[in-house]
Amino acid sequence: MSLVAMRDTLLPPLMSGELRVRDAERVVENVL
């Protein structure tokens, strides 16, 4: 997954509060 795709996937839920930063970090760690 490219950085742009990760940004586009994670940013909207982070901004709306649906996704917490801690959870987003786990997603990124699993991808990288």
Backbone bond lengths (Angstrom), bond angles and torsions (degrees), N, CA, C in turn:
res aa  C-N    CA-C-N  psi(-1)  N-CA   C-N-CA  omega(-1)  CA-C   N-CA-C  phi
1 M - - - 1.455 - - 1.526 107.31 -
2 S 1.300 116.19 132.86 1.463 120.09 -179.62 1.528 110.33 -78.63
3 L 1.302 114.59 162.14 1.461 120.29 179.02 1.523 111.17 -60.01
4 V 1.319 116.77 -39.80 1.471 120.91 179.53 1.528 110.10 -64.35
5 A 1.322 117.17 -42.19 1.464 120.53 179.62 1.528 110.85 -65.09
6 M 1.346 116.60 -40.96 1.466 119.54 177.34 1.517 110.61 -62.52
7 R 1.319 116.22 -43.69 1.471 120.18 179.19 1.523 110.24 -59.71
8 D 1.329 115.96 -48.11 1.464 120.21 -177.22 1.525 111.93 -65.38
9 T 1.327 116.91 -28.99 1.461 121.21 -179.98 1.524 111.78 -80.89
10 L 1.330 116.93 -41.73 1.461 120.82 -172.31 1.524 114.57 -90.18
11 L 1.307 118.18 -30.45 1.465 119.99 -173.36 1.533 113.96 -63.48
12 P 1.327 120.13 -48.38 1.476 117.95 -179.22 1.532 113.85 -58.44
13 P 1.358 119.99 -46.71 1.466 118.12 177.79 1.530 113.18 -65.94
14 L 1.327 117.46 -32.04 1.464 119.73 176.53 1.520 110.52 -65.56
15 M 1.315 117.08 -44.27 1.464 121.23 -177.96 1.529 111.93 -67.26
16 S 1.329 116.77 -33.15 1.463 120.00 -178.28 1.528 112.51 -84.59
17 G 1.330 116.68 -11.05 1.459 119.89 -178.82 1.512 113.66 89.41
18 E 1.325 118.00 0.91 1.465 121.13 178.29 1.523 111.54 -68.72
19 L 1.336 116.09 -29.72 1.458 122.22 -176.38 1.519 108.23 -123.53
20 R 1.323 116.05 133.91 1.458 120.59 178.49 1.524 109.24 -90.39
21 V 1.317 116.36 154.45 1.465 121.40 -178.72 1.525 110.35 -57.88
22 R 1.311 117.52 -41.59 1.469 121.44 179.83 1.530 110.45 -57.72
23 D 1.331 116.75 -42.70 1.463 120.71 179.39 1.523 111.12 -68.60
24 A 1.312 116.83 -38.45 1.464 120.60 178.27 1.522 110.61 -64.83
25 E 1.325 117.27 -37.45 1.464 120.64 177.46 1.521 110.36 -60.99
26 R 1.314 117.18 -40.56 1.474 120.61 178.66 1.523 110.91 -63.78
27 V 1.315 116.79 -41.26 1.466 120.54 178.66 1.521 109.82 -60.86
28 V 1.315 116.64 -46.36 1.467 120.92 -178.99 1.525 110.54 -64.50
29 E 1.329 117.85 -42.34 1.466 120.88 178.59 1.522 111.19 -60.34
30 N 1.322 117.19 -39.36 1.465 120.51 -179.75 1.519 111.74 -68.51
31 V 1.319 117.00 -32.43 1.464 120.91 -179.55 1.522 110.49 -76.93
32 L 1.325 116.33 -40.47 1.466 120.13 -178.38 1.497 108.85 -83.64
